[in-house]
């Protein structure tokens, strides 16, 4: 007979197997290379712009193809950016673990991967949205990689250039949804909405990136990057730029509601943009890490609210 309460020996928790560890490491490297949070924001921008342009007449299958192509191009631009910045990335703790910095991915292999993703993404975008959408996608890649990235070592004006690259995905969605044809046919609503969205995204980036530049100002300085918080350590110029952009964003956000005549869109845009202004004022006055972190969180929440409202309430009337 066995004892009624048999003692089971305690064993240590099993550790990850070598294969599981390798998979986890590879997944982490892929995430660092393509920066999925940025990619998701780009895709949301393209989809919102397409919806504001065409509404229920939007070709859903075509949009999915365009989003896939855009994702590949965005991944390519992220890899190319890290190739160009690998030497400065090595000097900052927040980027020191990237695969190109540590040598887990070679520069030659990274260029091959970036070129392959770019080519595939452009071809797929042509298939889903036409040549104009693909050209807008390529323009975004070139502006981000060839212009903005090197400028970070030269002038604090890099933020203004990078903000253009951040707003250009609106053009991808507008072209993919037949925006030029609709405009020529007399349908100006989609063009107004897409233009307002692009302007919102451009202005939104200044407070957002100034908050990041403040939080990592020492790392940027050590890496020799000419961010505004580096050339002006007191943060007054950064605060001024952020506040000017946040204030300008209020009326432009409200313009998003005009084509749809949606009261809810108007209210969400008003609340989100005014909250963004309030967080920016707090940062401009305090210019400390807590206010910068608060501004960063509010920036993400306000943009998410505006994009969701644009999709739910802000589509064209027809």
Phi, psi and omega per residue, in radians:
X1 nan 2.568 3.092
X2 -1.693 2.669 3.124
X3 -1.111 2.516 -3.102
X4 -1.104 -0.541 3.123
X5 -2.142 1.487 -3.090
X6 -1.364 2.306 -3.140
X7 -1.340 2.224 3.093
X8 -1.733 2.146 -3.109
X9 -1.116 2.426 3.120
X10 -1.368 2.391 3.092
X11 -2.150 2.754 3.137
X12 -1.223 2.684 3.071
X13 -1.061 2.330 3.124
X14 -1.170 2.384 3.110
X15 -1.505 2.909 3.103
X16 -1.067 2.356 3.058
X17 -1.179 2.779 3.121
X18 -0.961 -0.685 -3.126
X19 -1.185 -0.714 3.118
X20 -1.140 -0.674 3.097
X21 -1.117 -0.666 3.126
X22 -1.167 -0.693 3.113
X23 -1.113 -0.765 3.138
X24 -1.099 -0.718 3.136
X25 -1.148 -0.719 3.119
X26 -1.132 -0.740 3.119
X27 -1.079 -0.698 3.113
X28 -1.130 -0.701 3.125
X29 -1.143 -0.725 3.115
X30 -1.085 -0.723 3.128
X31 -1.097 -0.746 3.121
X32 -1.147 -0.603 -3.111
X33 -1.248 -0.816 -3.009
X34 -1.675 -0.212 3.128
X35 0.822 1.325 -3.002
X36 -1.028 -0.532 -3.132
X37 -1.134 -0.688 3.094
X38 -1.196 -0.723 3.139
X39 -1.072 -0.717 3.129
X40 -1.098 -0.709 3.117
X41 -1.109 -0.709 3.110
X42 -1.100 -0.788 -3.140
X43 -1.116 -0.700 3.110
X44 -1.106 -0.652 3.117
X45 -1.134 -0.815 -3.140
X46 -1.070 -0.815 -3.113
X47 -1.121 -0.732 3.136
X48 -1.123 -0.757 3.130
X49 -1.079 -0.720 3.129
X50 -1.124 -0.732 3.137
X51 -1.149 -0.754 3.120
X52 -1.114 -0.461 -3.122
X53 -1.418 -0.805 -2.989
X54 -1.971 -0.407 -3.125
X55 1.079 -2.365 -3.087
X56 -1.193 -0.267 3.083
X57 -1.419 0.015 -3.109
X58 -1.151 2.377 3.060
X59 -1.390 1.746 -3.061
X60 -1.089 -0.742 -3.135
X61 -1.126 -0.733 3.109
X62 -1.103 -0.665 3.135
X63 -1.132 -0.695 3.111
X64 -1.045 -0.727 3.116
X65 -1.116 -0.765 3.118
X66 -1.078 -0.716 3.133
X67 -1.122 -0.662 3.085
X68 -1.114 -0.803 3.105
X69 -1.080 -0.730 3.125
X70 -1.102 -0.677 3.111
X71 -1.060 -0.754 -3.141
X72 -1.161 -0.708 3.113
X73 -1.150 -0.722 3.114
X74 -1.100 -0.716 3.089
X75 -1.097 -0.717 3.108
X76 -1.079 -0.776 -3.124
X77 -1.124 -0.626 3.113
X78 -1.144 -0.749 3.123
X79 -1.150 -0.782 3.134
X80 -1.090 -0.687 3.083
X81 -1.032 -0.733 -3.121
X82 -1.268 -0.485 3.040
X83 -1.135 -0.852 -3.111
X84 -1.127 -0.627 -3.039
X85 -1.729 0.231 -3.024
X86 -1.070 -0.553 -3.120
X87 -1.306 -0.688 3.083
X88 -1.331 -0.561 3.084
X89 -1.043 -0.557 -3.127
X90 -1.126 -0.403 -3.048
X91 -1.623 -0.058 -3.103
X92 -2.076 2.217 3.131
X93 -0.978 -0.603 -3.092
X94 -1.208 -0.299 -3.122
X95 -2.164 0.030 -3.028
X96 -1.201 -0.286 -3.124
X97 -1.630 0.078 -3.130
X98 -1.138 2.565 -3.024
X99 -1.004 -0.634 -3.135
X100 -1.263 -0.494 3.118
X101 -1.276 -0.760 -3.086
X102 -1.409 -0.222 -3.135
X103 1.565 0.089 3.115
X104 -1.226 -0.332 3.044
X105 -2.308 2.224 -3.132
X106 -1.356 2.744 -3.111
X107 -1.109 -0.766 -3.135
X108 -1.057 -0.817 3.139
X109 -1.119 -0.629 3.133
X110 -1.150 -0.722 3.107
X111 -1.124 -0.701 3.113
X112 -1.095 -0.757 3.134
X113 -1.133 -0.780 -3.132
X114 -1.106 -0.755 -3.136
X115 -1.146 -0.725 3.133
X116 -1.112 -0.761 3.115
X117 -1.139 -0.696 3.140
X118 -1.112 -0.850 -3.133
X119 -1.064 -0.826 3.136
X120 -1.086 -0.729 -3.128
X121 -1.124 -0.707 3.135
X122 -1.164 -0.730 3.130
X123 -1.111 -0.779 -3.135
X124 -1.133 -0.681 3.116
X125 -1.125 -0.684 3.059
X126 -1.040 -0.764 -3.108
X127 -1.110 -0.637 -3.075
X128 -1.618 -0.529 -3.018
X129 -2.299 -0.047 3.105
X130 1.685 3.026 -3.062
X131 -1.165 -0.636 -3.103
X132 -1.131 -0.738 3.104
X133 -1.110 -0.694 3.115
X134 -1.165 -0.663 3.102
X135 -1.123 -0.683 3.089
X136 -1.128 -0.647 3.104
X137 -1.145 -0.755 3.109
X138 -1.140 -0.695 3.117
X139 -1.068 -0.709 3.099
X140 -1.074 -0.784 3.127
X141 -1.044 -0.842 -3.086
X142 -1.130 -0.764 -3.118
X143 -1.127 -0.691 -3.114
X144 -1.251 -0.817 -3.021
X145 -1.469 -0.814 -2.976
X146 -1.496 -0.530 -3.069
X147 -1.854 -1.041 -3.026
X148 -1.104 -0.854 -3.045
X149 -1.035 -0.860 3.100
X150 -1.144 -0.547 -3.116
X151 -1.111 -0.400 -3.131
X152 -1.075 -0.405 3.112
X153 -1.618 -0.026 -2.992
X154 -2.018 -0.825 -2.991
X155 -2.625 2.570 3.062
X156 -1.196 -0.151 3.047
X157 -1.182 -0.097 3.140
X158 -0.974 -0.561 -3.117
X159 -1.118 -0.705 3.134
X160 -1.118 -0.646 3.110
X161 -1.263 -0.769 3.121
X162 -1.091 -0.545 3.112
X163 -1.166 -0.570 3.061
X164 -1.122 -0.788 3.108
X165 -1.065 -0.609 3.122
X166 -1.245 -0.438 -3.140
X167 -1.603 -0.339 -3.068
X168 -1.073 -0.515 3.097
X169 -0.979 -0.367 3.044
X170 -1.027 -0.679 3.141
X171 -1.119 -0.600 3.106
X172 -1.043 -0.872 -3.141
X173 -1.136 -0.671 -3.128
X174 -1.141 -0.808 3.111
X175 -1.143 -0.733 -3.106
X176 -1.110 -0.511 -3.134
X177 -1.593 0.185 3.112
X178 1.314 0.558 -3.101
X179 -0.993 -0.823 -3.135
X180 -1.047 -0.758 3.123
X181 -1.098 -0.709 3.122
X182 -1.148 -0.666 3.132
X183 -1.150 -0.751 3.122
X184 -1.151 -0.490 3.125
X185 -1.421 0.022 3.096
X186 1.721 0.039 3.118
X187 -1.605 1.634 -3.073
X188 -1.547 -0.190 -3.042
X189 -1.050 -0.808 -3.126
X190 -1.117 -0.679 3.119
X191 -1.142 -0.704 3.105
X192 -1.110 -0.803 -3.117
X193 -1.120 -0.771 -3.141
X194 -1.142 -0.703 3.102
X195 -1.114 -0.718 3.100
X196 -1.127 -0.724 3.128
X197 -1.098 -0.763 3.131
X198 -1.083 -0.702 3.134
X199 -1.194 -0.704 3.072
X200 -1.012 -0.834 -3.121
X201 -1.108 -0.684 3.122
X202 -1.090 -0.877 -3.104
X203 -1.186 -0.655 -3.100
X204 -1.019 -0.548 -3.033
X205 -1.218 -0.443 -3.077
X206 -1.157 -0.956 3.069
X207 -1.068 -0.691 -3.123
X208 -1.026 -0.871 -3.080
X209 -1.352 -0.489 3.060
X210 -1.168 -0.600 3.063
X211 -1.123 -0.765 3.100
X212 -1.121 -0.774 -3.126
X213 -1.080 -0.575 3.098
X214 -1.233 -0.805 -3.087
X215 -1.107 -0.572 -3.086
X216 -1.975 0.475 -3.042
X217 -1.080 -0.648 3.131
X218 -1.186 -0.728 3.119
X219 -1.123 -0.726 3.094
X220 -1.093 -0.697 3.131
X221 -1.133 -0.777 3.129
X222 -1.092 -0.535 -3.128
X223 -1.518 -0.085 3.120
X224 1.364 0.406 3.131
X225 -1.592 2.326 -3.008
X226 -1.540 1.062 3.044
X227 -1.353 2.754 -3.061
X228 -1.098 -0.566 3.122
X229 -1.309 -0.191 3.076
X230 -1.543 -0.818 -3.134
X231 -1.308 -0.368 3.078
X232 -2.281 1.420 -3.023
X233 -1.034 -0.434 3.130
X234 -1.233 -0.315 3.063
X235 1.433 0.097 -3.089
X236 -1.156 -0.746 3.138
X237 -1.191 -0.693 3.100
X238 -1.094 -0.743 3.128
X239 -1.126 -0.700 3.134
X240 -1.118 -0.786 3.100
X241 -1.081 -0.778 -3.117
X242 -1.077 -0.774 -3.090
X243 -1.206 -0.712 3.112
X244 -1.058 -0.754 -3.137
X245 -1.180 -0.722 -3.135
X246 -1.123 -0.717 3.118
X247 -1.140 -0.723 3.125
X248 -1.164 -0.449 -3.104
X249 -1.238 -0.398 -3.081
X250 -1.083 -0.996 -3.125
X251 -1.157 -0.559 3.135
X252 -1.187 -0.655 3.082
X253 -1.089 -0.705 3.131
X254 -1.159 -0.549 3.115
X255 -1.081 -0.461 3.096
X256 -1.028 -0.486 -3.089
X257 -1.443 -0.250 -3.026
X258 -1.113 -0.880 -3.099
X259 -1.052 -0.604 -3.104
X260 -1.556 -0.294 -3.063
X261 0.982 0.574 -3.094
X262 -1.574 2.122 3.087
X263 -1.142 -0.692 3.138
X264 -1.119 -0.699 3.085
X265 -1.079 -0.739 3.118
X266 -1.060 -0.817 -3.101
X267 -1.136 -0.773 3.139
X268 -1.108 -0.795 3.135
X269 -1.068 -0.711 -3.138
X270 -1.127 -0.861 -3.100
X271 -1.121 -0.796 -3.095
X272 -1.117 -0.786 -3.098
X273 -1.232 -0.653 3.109
X274 -1.190 -0.674 3.071
X275 -1.086 -0.651 3.097
X276 -1.118 -0.738 3.089
X277 -1.060 -0.766 -3.119
X278 -1.078 -0.760 3.121
X279 -1.165 -0.594 3.120
X280 -1.232 -0.681 3.078
X281 -1.066 -0.760 3.127
X282 -1.033 -0.747 3.116
X283 -1.166 -0.734 -3.115
X284 -1.086 -0.632 -3.128
X285 -1.364 -0.824 -3.033
X286 -1.436 -0.777 -3.083
X287 0.837 1.009 3.073
X288 -2.381 3.035 -3.065
X289 -1.126 -0.753 3.122
X290 -1.047 -0.727 -3.141
X291 -1.209 -0.567 3.091
X292 -1.189 -0.727 3.104
X293 -1.137 -0.705 3.099
X294 -1.092 -0.734 3.108
X295 -1.095 -0.686 -3.141
X296 -1.095 -0.769 3.133
X297 -1.153 -0.761 3.141
X298 -1.146 -0.618 3.129
X299 -1.051 -0.782 -3.139
X300 -1.178 -0.740 -3.132
X301 -1.155 -0.704 -3.105
X302 -1.185 -0.730 3.133
X303 -1.160 -0.735 3.108
X304 -1.033 -0.751 -3.132
X305 -1.103 -0.735 -3.118
X306 -1.186 -0.742 -3.134
X307 -1.151 -0.748 3.138
X308 -1.125 -0.767 3.135
X309 -1.117 -0.643 3.124
X310 -1.097 -0.667 3.130
X311 -1.304 -0.776 -3.055
X312 -1.325 -0.722 -3.007
X313 -2.054 -0.309 -2.913
X314 -1.772 0.223 3.132
X315 -1.190 2.833 3.140
X316 -1.092 2.668 -3.101
X317 -1.190 -0.593 -3.093
X318 -1.521 nan nan
